[in-house]
Amino acid sequence: MGIVDKAKNTAEKLTGQGKEAVGDATNNDDLKAEGQKDQAKGSVKNAAEDVKDVFKK
């Protein structure tokens, strides 16, 4: 299950990067902030997965 979760988290980060880029290009601060939030959420989830992986060993 860990690899699937990591893939989902990475997809969330990439979606966030896309939203941030579009928000930046269109001067839409709300979309840019949402993209940054999505990236942070994906990063935190990936960190949690890494911690779980350490304890599985």
N, C-alpha and C positions, 0 to 999 in steps of 0.2 A: 504494500500500500504506500510505502514511502516514496517510491519513484513516481507514482501517479500524482501524489500530493505536490511533490517538487515541480512536476511539469505544470500543474495547475497554477502554482504560485509564480512560476516563471512567466506563464501566459498572462497572469494578472499584472506583473511588472511591465511586460511589453505593451499591454493595453494601456497602462498608465502612461508609458512613454509616448505612445501615439496621441493620447488625449492631451498630454502636456504640449506636444509639438503643435497640434491643431489649435489649441487654445492660445499658444504663443503667436502663431501665424495670424490668427484672426482677432487678436487683442481681447480674447474672452478669458478674463481672469478666473471666472468660476470653473470653466472647463480645465484650465491650466492647473488650478488647485486640486480639482478632482483627480487629475492625472497624477499629481504628486502624491496624493493620498493613496491611490491605488498602488503606486510603486512602493511606498513605505509599507503598506499592508502586505504586499507580496514578499518584501525583504524580511519583515518580522516573521512571517509564516515559514519562510525558508530557514531562518535561524532556529526556529522551534523544531523544525524537522531535523536539522543538524544535531541539536541537543538530544533528540529522541534516538537518533542513529548512534550517538556515542554510548548511550546507556544500553542499547541492544547488544553491544559487543561484549 
